[in-house]
Amino acid sequence: MLDNLATSLSYQYTGNQYLLDKQSKKTRGFNTVDLGATYTPIKHVDLKLGVTNITNEKRDYVATANDYFLSGRTIYGGISYKF
């Protein structure tokens, strides 16, 4: 049964950045964690479920004031069929 289950865990760190606007301000770094799983109950069918940005990380004021946003925590699910 577990042969049909695949899981993933990812971590991404983005360091400090300089925004090239009129004042060239520095933003703080941020990190995100994602978790996902795919289950194949029958041949050619995948069921997917996961969460992106588990920690619900937000960008700092400097970044958001310049329209640099980070998507908040998101839950997704789906079914796919392979021909």
C-alpha positions in Angstrom: 0.0 0.0 0.0 2.8 2.5 0.8 4.4 1.7 -2.5 1.6 3.8 -4.1 2.4 6.9 -1.9 5.0 9.5 -2.6 5.7 12.5 -0.3 7.7 15.6 -0.6 9.0 18.3 1.7 10.8 21.4 0.4 12.5 24.3 2.1 13.4 27.5 0.3 15.4 30.4 1.7 15.7 33.7 -0.1 18.3 36.0 1.4 18.2 39.8 1.8 17.5 41.7 -1.4 18.1 45.2 -2.6 15.1 46.7 -4.4 16.1 49.1 -7.2 13.7 51.9 -6.6 14.3 55.5 -5.9 15.8 54.8 -2.5 17.4 51.4 -3.1 16.1 49.8 0.1 17.2 46.4 1.5 14.5 43.8 2.4 15.0 41.0 4.9 15.4 37.4 3.9 12.5 34.9 4.2 12.0 31.2 4.0 9.1 28.9 3.0 8.3 25.2 3.7 6.0 23.1 1.4 4.6 19.7 2.0 2.9 17.4 -0.6 1.8 13.9 -1.2 0.7 11.9 -4.2 -1.2 8.6 -3.9 -1.8 6.2 -6.8 -4.8 4.1 -5.9 -5.0 2.5 -9.4 -2.8 2.5 -12.4 -2.7 5.8 -14.3 -4.6 7.8 -11.5 -2.9 10.1 -9.1 -4.5 11.8 -6.1 -2.5 14.9 -4.9 -2.8 16.9 -1.7 -0.4 19.5 -0.3 0.3 22.7 1.6 2.5 25.5 0.3 4.1 28.1 2.6 3.1 26.1 5.7 4.5 28.8 8.1 2.5 31.5 6.3 5.6 33.6 5.8 5.0 37.2 4.8 7.4 39.7 3.2 8.5 42.8 5.2 7.1 46.3 4.8 9.9 47.4 2.4 9.0 44.6 -0.1 5.2 44.9 0.2 5.4 48.7 -0.2 7.0 48.0 -3.6 4.4 45.4 -4.6 6.6 42.4 -3.9 4.3 39.9 -2.2 4.5 36.3 -1.2 1.5 34.0 -1.5 0.2 33.0 2.0 -0.5 29.4 3.1 -2.3 27.5 0.4 -3.8 24.1 0.4 -4.3 22.3 -2.9 -5.7 19.0 -4.0 -6.3 17.3 -7.3 -6.7 14.2 -9.4 -4.8 13.4 -12.6 -5.1 10.7 -15.1 -2.2 9.6 -17.3 -3.0 8.2 -20.8 
